[in-house]
Amino acid sequence: MLRSGLLLALPALALALTGCSLFYSNGKKLDVMAPPGPETTKTVVPRLQVGDVVVVTFSGLPDQQDYTPQEKPIKEDGSISLPDVGRVDAAGKTPGQLEDAIHDLYVPKIVKHLNVTVKNTTSYVYYVRGEVKAPGRLIYTGPITVSQAITSAGDFTEIASRSGIWLTRANGDRFKLNLNRILNGEDPDPPVYPGDQIQVNKQLF
């Protein structure tokens, strides 16, 4: 009986000691080093946030109406300002939702026909949260790994747990990482992609 109990416990113990935990979706094993592929990627439309810069383009206007493209940063109150309509709430919306909101402010009160296009020029970002010295949103400028991303966020605080790091892909896939093992070369250093989130937890004293 004792031997059977030990055999049953071994798989659970091995999983607990694994540096990079692999989670399963639809019965398929996930690879922390692989980019989210069409098999696992859900359609994720990033929502606009304070600090994003959007370009609003107007088309389909009568000849007498002329609205030049508007390049606008989203202000601290979550809004942008546009000609003839003033303040428009933008933060929390997808670009498509903001297009609809702007259209409804202009049509039919100001113009009868209007097409609106919103482009987020700062959509390539990732996030480092928790016990780092400069948590927040960082611009994705090219290939970067988890350890490099943490360094870019100011590195660990004094109470950070290097073995309690979570990497969440934009499609929802989650991996538990141990940076001690990564820096020692025992585990691979996973790549970070736009929309990913890295959570550094506190040490358990």
C-alpha positions as CSV (number, residue, x, y, z in Angstrom):
1,M,0.0,0.0,0.0
2,L,2.8,2.4,0.9
3,R,4.6,1.6,-2.3
4,S,1.5,2.3,-4.3
5,G,1.0,5.7,-2.6
6,L,4.6,6.7,-3.4
7,L,4.1,5.8,-7.0
8,L,1.0,7.9,-7.2
9,A,2.8,10.8,-5.5
10,L,5.9,10.8,-7.8
11,P,4.2,12.4,-10.9
12,A,2.8,15.2,-8.7
13,L,6.2,15.8,-7.1
14,A,7.9,15.9,-10.5
15,L,5.4,18.5,-11.8
16,A,5.9,20.6,-8.7
17,L,9.7,20.7,-9.2
18,T,9.5,21.6,-12.9
19,G,10.9,25.1,-13.6
20,C,8.6,25.9,-16.5
21,S,5.1,24.5,-15.9
22,L,3.3,23.5,-19.0
23,F,-0.5,23.9,-19.1
24,Y,-2.9,22.1,-21.3
25,S,-5.6,23.5,-23.6
26,N,-7.9,21.2,-25.6
27,G,-5.7,18.2,-24.6
28,K,-2.6,19.7,-26.3
29,K,0.7,20.3,-24.5
30,L,1.8,23.9,-24.6
31,D,5.4,24.9,-25.4
32,V,6.6,28.0,-23.5
33,M,9.2,28.6,-26.2
34,A,6.8,28.6,-29.1
35,P,4.9,31.6,-30.4
36,P,1.1,31.4,-30.0
37,G,0.1,29.6,-33.1
38,P,-3.3,29.3,-34.9
39,E,-4.1,26.2,-32.9
40,T,-4.0,28.1,-29.6
41,T,-4.4,31.8,-30.4
42,K,-7.7,33.4,-29.7
43,T,-8.7,36.6,-31.4
44,V,-7.4,39.2,-29.1
45,V,-8.1,42.9,-29.9
46,P,-6.1,45.1,-27.6
47,R,-8.1,47.8,-25.9
48,L,-6.9,51.4,-25.9
49,Q,-5.2,52.8,-22.8
50,V,-4.0,56.1,-21.4
51,G,-0.8,57.0,-23.2
52,D,-1.6,55.3,-26.5
53,V,-1.4,57.5,-29.6
54,V,-4.2,57.0,-32.1
55,V,-4.6,58.3,-35.6
56,V,-8.2,59.1,-36.6
57,T,-8.8,59.3,-40.3
58,F,-12.0,60.7,-41.9
59,S,-13.2,59.8,-45.4
60,G,-16.4,59.8,-47.4
61,L,-17.1,63.4,-46.7
62,P,-18.8,66.0,-49.0
63,D,-16.4,68.3,-50.8
64,Q,-17.2,71.2,-48.5
65,Q,-16.2,69.2,-45.4
66,D,-12.5,68.7,-44.8
67,Y,-11.2,66.9,-41.7
68,T,-7.5,66.2,-41.8
69,P,-6.2,63.0,-40.1
70,Q,-5.9,63.6,-36.3
71,E,-3.0,62.2,-34.3
72,K,-4.0,62.2,-30.7
73,P,-2.6,60.8,-27.5
74,I,-5.1,59.4,-25.0
75,K,-5.0,61.8,-22.0
76,E,-4.9,60.9,-18.3
77,D,-8.7,61.2,-18.2
78,G,-9.0,58.5,-20.9
79,S,-10.1,60.9,-23.7
80,I,-9.0,62.5,-26.9
81,S,-10.3,65.7,-28.4
82,L,-11.6,66.1,-32.0
83,P,-12.7,69.0,-34.2
84,D,-16.3,70.1,-33.8
85,V,-17.2,67.4,-31.2
86,G,-14.6,68.0,-28.5
87,R,-14.0,65.3,-25.9
88,V,-14.3,61.7,-26.9
89,D,-13.9,58.8,-24.4
90,A,-11.3,56.4,-25.8
91,A,-9.6,54.4,-23.0
92,G,-11.1,50.9,-22.6
93,K,-12.4,50.8,-26.1
94,T,-11.1,48.8,-29.0
95,P,-10.2,50.8,-32.1
96,G,-13.4,49.5,-33.7
97,Q,-15.5,50.6,-30.8
98,L,-13.9,54.1,-30.9
99,E,-14.6,54.3,-34.6
100,D,-18.3,53.7,-34.0
101,A,-18.3,56.2,-31.1
102,I,-16.7,58.9,-33.2
103,H,-19.0,58.2,-36.2
104,D,-22.1,58.6,-34.0
105,L,-20.9,62.0,-32.7
106,Y,-20.5,63.4,-36.2
107,V,-23.5,61.7,-38.0
108,P,-26.1,63.1,-38.5
109,K,-25.5,66.2,-36.3
110,I,-22.6,67.6,-38.2
111,V,-22.3,65.6,-41.4
112,K,-24.7,63.2,-43.2
113,H,-22.0,60.7,-44.3
114,L,-18.7,59.8,-42.7
115,N,-16.3,56.9,-42.6
116,V,-13.9,56.8,-39.6
117,T,-10.7,54.7,-39.2
118,V,-8.8,54.5,-35.9
119,K,-5.3,53.2,-35.8
120,N,-3.4,52.6,-32.6
121,T,0.3,53.5,-33.3
122,T,1.5,52.1,-30.0
123,S,-0.2,48.7,-30.0
124,Y,3.0,46.7,-29.7
125,V,3.5,46.5,-26.0
126,Y,4.0,44.0,-23.2
127,Y,3.5,44.3,-19.4
128,V,5.7,43.5,-16.4
129,R,3.8,43.7,-13.1
130,G,4.4,43.0,-9.4
131,E,7.7,43.0,-7.6
132,V,9.9,44.9,-10.1
133,K,11.2,48.4,-9.6
134,A,9.5,50.0,-12.6
135,P,6.3,48.0,-13.3
136,G,4.0,48.8,-16.1
137,R,3.7,48.8,-19.9
138,L,6.7,48.6,-22.1
139,I,7.0,49.1,-25.8
140,Y,7.8,46.0,-27.8
141,T,10.7,47.0,-30.1
142,G,11.9,43.6,-31.1
143,P,12.8,40.1,-29.8
144,I,13.1,40.0,-26.0
145,T,13.1,37.3,-23.4
146,V,11.5,37.1,-19.9
147,S,14.8,37.8,-18.1
148,Q,15.5,40.8,-20.4
149,A,12.0,42.1,-19.9
150,I,12.3,42.0,-16.1
151,T,15.6,43.9,-16.4
152,S,13.9,46.5,-18.7
153,A,11.4,47.0,-15.9
154,G,14.1,47.9,-13.4
155,D,14.9,44.4,-12.2
156,F,13.5,42.7,-9.0
157,T,12.6,44.4,-5.8
158,E,14.1,43.1,-2.6
159,I,11.0,41.0,-1.8
160,A,10.6,39.5,-5.2
161,S,10.3,35.8,-5.7
162,R,12.6,34.7,-8.5
163,S,10.9,31.3,-8.5
164,G,7.3,32.6,-8.6
165,I,7.0,34.3,-12.0
166,W,4.0,33.9,-14.3
167,L,4.1,34.4,-18.0
168,T,0.6,34.9,-19.5
169,R,0.3,35.0,-23.3
170,A,-2.1,37.4,-25.0
171,N,-4.2,34.3,-25.9
172,G,-4.5,33.3,-22.2
173,D,-1.9,30.5,-22.1
174,R,-0.1,30.6,-18.7
175,F,3.3,29.3,-17.7
176,K,5.0,29.3,-14.2
177,L,8.7,30.2,-14.5
178,N,11.7,29.9,-12.2
179,L,14.2,32.6,-13.1
180,N,16.9,31.1,-10.9
181,R,16.8,28.0,-13.1
182,I,16.7,30.1,-16.3
183,L,19.8,32.2,-15.3
184,N,21.6,29.0,-14.3
185,G,20.9,27.6,-17.8
186,E,18.7,24.8,-16.4
187,D,15.6,26.1,-18.1
188,P,15.2,28.0,-21.4
189,D,14.6,31.8,-21.3
190,P,11.2,32.1,-23.0
191,P,10.5,34.8,-25.6
192,V,8.1,37.6,-24.9
193,Y,5.5,38.6,-27.5
194,P,3.3,41.7,-27.9
195,G,0.4,41.6,-25.5
196,D,2.2,39.2,-23.0
197,Q,2.1,39.8,-19.3
198,I,4.8,38.9,-16.8
199,Q,3.8,38.8,-13.1
200,V,6.5,38.7,-10.5
201,N,5.2,37.7,-7.1
202,K,6.4,38.3,-3.5
203,Q,8.6,35.9,-1.6
204,L,6.8,33.7,0.8
205,F,8.5,34.3,4.1
